[in-house]
């Protein structure tokens, strides 16, 4: 069955960087678009970024554009989120989620369990 | 991109039907049939309940149904059960090729 497992979360100081990973299994990773979604403590879901199945297109939320970079390694079935210039407001649980298409139309037919990122001095 | 508007909470008794609205604009909900709905329990990952406005993934109860009219999408839960008490979010594809979530609705089964 489809499995998505995030890793790389932790506590980081403001202004520093962190790289999240999402290991995928149980499906042909290279055929699907992939998203990052976050949820601040006690808050709602916020879409962060998406990458197409072949890396041809990447899109970002206004709140992270220019600071976060989404990427993928189809040979290793892994999705990444490079987070630079982190701010306190980036504190959240970060989920990776599969799109049911190769692009960015149907977010979230499968989700990982999430990894917590805390930005604090 | 502003979040889609959902009621903060909706309540119903077991067996009743409730409807959650999700209001956007012609640049998101009204412009595309790529509206999804998710169920989330506390400290758990969201679960897809409806995709492309009205389609149910395999394994989702047929008590859940979706629809759309203009810039507003709706999720209806019929035959409300105690296990339906959770947070519900809508999402939509947008004209900027991004995604946007709704503000979230807490369903209370009273």
Interface residues (C-beta under 8 A of the other chain):
Chain A: X35 X37 X44 X45 X46 X47 X50 X57 X59 X60 X61 X62 X95 X97 X100 X104 X105 X106 X107 X108 X109 X110 X111 X112 X113 X114
Chain B: X1 X3 X32 X34 X36 X38 X40 X45 X46 X47 X48 X51 X52 X57 X89 X91 X93 X96 X97 X98 X99 X100 X101 X102 X103 X104
